[in-house]
Amino acid sequence: MKVRTRDFIYTKDDLYFATTNYIHPENRFIAFLRYIPNENGDREKNGKKYSKVDSSQAYKYLREKHPEYLYFCNITNVEMMGVPHTKIQDIIKPENRLKKILEEERGETDELKGKLIDLAKFFHYKAGIDYNDLGISGSILPNLQKRDISDLDFVVYGLENHRIAIKTFKQFKDTEVYIEEIDKNITLNSIDNSYWDKLYNKRIKDSSLTKEEFSWYENRKNNRGVIDNTLFDILATKNWSEITGKWGDTKYTPLGIAKIEAKVKNSIGAYDNPATYSIEDVKLLEGKNYDICEVASFTHTYSGQAIENEVIIAKGKVEKVETSGKPTYYRIVVGTTRESINEYIKLKDSPV
């Protein structure tokens, strides 16, 4: 039984969790509660209603109703959510969900799934990515989407495949593309001003980024767009061959908050979860002085935020990272909560 980032777990308590790690303890899978049963909920499946929960709601719900999903992790030294193996009813995988949708006849599917099919065919035929390396996560994965307003959390497996995907989107966006193999024109658009309020309000819960800053960063990433008035994200997840290590090899010790200035040395992992940036030429702006050599982000807002040789300002939690057989190092973590309040990654010389 294996899971990786962006899989969903359905539990015997009628809860839906999104997995957030590649490596897990022996007796549970690290995951975050996303959907709970609620008779007044705005999502429906098999005659039952559900609600989506944010970070504070998720922790509150579990503490009150299912504390067995919470535990203090001696690896990260913080309280975490995790689904015990004994609680698992089903593991729902993005690649399998997409495959099933692709096998449906278009006349038997709904409009949102039709857009997903077009998206998959675009990246298969124009970017040359195998269908086995594509998937769908988010609300569609557990079939809890809201048909009129749900986004498409499109998954690309393999970090290099993901680079190819966003490069292909950049090349063809805002143009009508004829795909000969299916005899159809498909258009993937940039995000225009009509969507920025929705995206900004969904992602930013403090004053870390203005709406102008947020939209500028998102526009240049080329990992988000619109297909026929529906937003989509191009999300990166490692292939199984890219996942190394085992639970317990690495220990993370929190050491307080810091703010730094640094140059990005390598950003190959900038769209992974967590997004990682290898950095150099570090200058401490706030907090205690540690030899920080990496910035990691657990929130999608700051994935792909910077590229090689750009100078960034980063604020977040300092962690000491100790891995068996490897040198100890220090990193800054952005997104210690999903909303990443007062934690961010910005360019030092942002044009906005």
ChimeraX attribute file (.defattr): number of C-alpha atoms within 10 A of each C-alpha:
attribute: neighborCount
match mode: 1-to-1
recipient: residues
	/A:1	4
	/A:2	10
	/A:3	20
	/A:4	22
	/A:5	22
	/A:6	27
	/A:7	24
	/A:8	27
	/A:9	25
	/A:10	20
	/A:11	18
	/A:12	12
	/A:13	12
	/A:14	13
	/A:15	18
	/A:16	26
	/A:17	25
	/A:18	26
	/A:19	24
	/A:20	22
	/A:21	17
	/A:22	23
	/A:23	18
	/A:24	19
	/A:25	14
	/A:26	11
	/A:27	11
	/A:28	16
	/A:29	26
	/A:30	24
	/A:31	24
	/A:32	25
	/A:33	26
	/A:34	21
	/A:35	24
	/A:36	19
	/A:37	17
	/A:38	14
	/A:39	12
	/A:40	10
	/A:41	14
	/A:42	13
	/A:43	21
	/A:44	17
	/A:45	11
	/A:46	6
	/A:47	6
	/A:48	12
	/A:49	17
	/A:50	21
	/A:51	16
	/A:52	18
	/A:53	16
	/A:54	15
	/A:55	14
	/A:56	11
	/A:57	13
	/A:58	17
	/A:59	20
	/A:60	14
	/A:61	15
	/A:62	15
	/A:63	13
	/A:64	8
	/A:65	9
	/A:66	12
	/A:67	13
	/A:68	13
	/A:69	21
	/A:70	17
	/A:71	13
	/A:72	12
	/A:73	15
	/A:74	12
	/A:75	16
	/A:76	17
	/A:77	12
	/A:78	13
	/A:79	12
	/A:80	15
	/A:81	25
	/A:82	24
	/A:83	25
	/A:84	17
	/A:85	13
	/A:86	10
	/A:87	17
	/A:88	17
	/A:89	14
	/A:90	12
	/A:91	19
	/A:92	20
	/A:93	20
	/A:94	26
	/A:95	21
	/A:96	15
	/A:97	18
	/A:98	24
	/A:99	17
	/A:100	10
	/A:101	16
	/A:102	19
	/A:103	9
	/A:104	13
	/A:105	9
	/A:106	13
	/A:107	8
	/A:108	9
	/A:109	13
	/A:110	10
	/A:111	14
	/A:112	20
	/A:113	19
	/A:114	18
	/A:115	18
	/A:116	24
	/A:117	19
	/A:118	19
	/A:119	18
	/A:120	24
	/A:121	21
	/A:122	23
	/A:123	21
	/A:124	17
	/A:125	15
	/A:126	16
	/A:127	17
	/A:128	14
	/A:129	21
	/A:130	15
	/A:131	18
	/A:132	13
	/A:133	18
	/A:134	27
	/A:135	25
	/A:136	27
	/A:137	24
	/A:138	21
	/A:139	20
	/A:140	21
	/A:141	23
	/A:142	22
	/A:143	14
	/A:144	20
	/A:145	19
	/A:146	14
	/A:147	13
	/A:148	9
	/A:149	11
	/A:150	16
	/A:151	21
	/A:152	27
	/A:153	22
	/A:154	23
	/A:155	23
	/A:156	31
	/A:157	22
	/A:158	20
	/A:159	20
	/A:160	14
	/A:161	22
	/A:162	25
	/A:163	17
	/A:164	17
	/A:165	25
	/A:166	19
	/A:167	15
	/A:168	17
	/A:169	22
	/A:170	18
	/A:171	11
	/A:172	15
	/A:173	16
	/A:174	15
	/A:175	13
	/A:176	13
	/A:177	15
	/A:178	14
	/A:179	14
	/A:180	9
	/A:181	8
	/A:182	10
	/A:183	8
	/A:184	11
	/A:185	13
	/A:186	19
	/A:187	18
	/A:188	25
	/A:189	21
	/A:190	19
	/A:191	22
	/A:192	11
	/A:193	9
	/A:194	8
	/A:195	14
	/A:196	16
	/A:197	11
	/A:198	10
	/A:199	16
	/A:200	18
	/A:201	11
	/A:202	11
	/A:203	16
	/A:204	17
	/A:205	14
	/A:206	13
	/A:207	9
	/A:208	17
	/A:209	18
	/A:210	13
	/A:211	15
	/A:212	11
	/A:213	15
	/A:214	21
	/A:215	20
	/A:216	14
	/A:217	20
	/A:218	20
	/A:219	14
	/A:220	13
	/A:221	17
	/A:222	22
	/A:223	24
	/A:224	22
	/A:225	23
	/A:226	20
	/A:227	20
	/A:228	12
	/A:229	14
	/A:230	19
	/A:231	20
	/A:232	21
	/A:233	17
	/A:234	21
	/A:235	26
	/A:236	28
	/A:237	25
	/A:238	21
	/A:239	15
	/A:240	13
	/A:241	7
	/A:242	11
	/A:243	12
	/A:244	8
	/A:245	10
	/A:246	12
	/A:247	12
	/A:248	15
	/A:249	12
	/A:250	16
	/A:251	18
	/A:252	19
	/A:253	16
	/A:254	17
	/A:255	15
	/A:256	12
	/A:257	16
	/A:258	21
	/A:259	21
	/A:260	20
	/A:261	22
	/A:262	24
	/A:263	23
	/A:264	22
	/A:265	18
	/A:266	17
	/A:267	20
	/A:268	17
	/A:269	19
	/A:270	23
	/A:271	25
	/A:272	23
	/A:273	22
	/A:274	24
	/A:275	24
	/A:276	24
	/A:277	28
	/A:278	20
	/A:279	23
	/A:280	18
	/A:281	12
	/A:282	19
	/A:283	15
	/A:284	16
	/A:285	14
	/A:286	12
	/A:287	15
	/A:288	13
	/A:289	12
	/A:290	16
	/A:291	14
	/A:292	22
	/A:293	19
	/A:294	22
	/A:295	27
	/A:296	25
	/A:297	28
	/A:298	21
	/A:299	20
	/A:300	19
	/A:301	23
	/A:302	25
	/A:303	26
	/A:304	23
	/A:305	23
	/A:306	22
	/A:307	18
	/A:308	14
	/A:309	14
	/A:310	14
	/A:311	22
	/A:312	22
	/A:313	19
	/A:314	23
	/A:315	25
	/A:316	25
	/A:317	21
	/A:318	25
	/A:319	23
	/A:320	19
	/A:321	18
	/A:322	17
	/A:323	15
	/A:324	10
	/A:325	8
	/A:326	10
	/A:327	8
	/A:328	12
	/A:329	15
	/A:330	20
	/A:331	25
	/A:332	28
	/A:333	27
	/A:334	28
	/A:335	23
	/A:336	14
	/A:337	13
	/A:338	17
	/A:339	21
	/A:340	22
	/A:341	16
	/A:342	14
	/A:343	23
	/A:344	21
	/A:345	24
	/A:346	20
	/A:347	18
	/A:348	14
	/A:349	10
	/A:350	11
	/A:351	7
	/A:352	10
